[in-house]
Amino acid sequence: MDNPVGDVMNLIKKYRLKKPDFQFKKNQGKWQCTCVITLEDTQLRETALGQTKKEVKTQTARAILPILKEHLQSS
């Protein structure tokens, strides 16, 4: 089953990183979620819009996951 939020959290645990910050707010009648992951020298940030908090959290995690993987592999 596709679980990008779980995949992000597993990478966070594996590399002992600071827990990601998922920030929610309403934007033009939709939920907006911004995921911020702070690394030693970098801050990764992605934002998505959707109908529910769960939907936007999943979309945001799906968007940030390849960026996080690439950053961890290059460091």
Buried (B, 14 or more C-beta within 10 A) or exposed (E): EEEBBEBBBEBBEEEEBEEBEBEEEEEEEEBBBBBBBBBEEEEBBBBBBBEEEEBBBBBBBBBBBEBBEEBEEEE
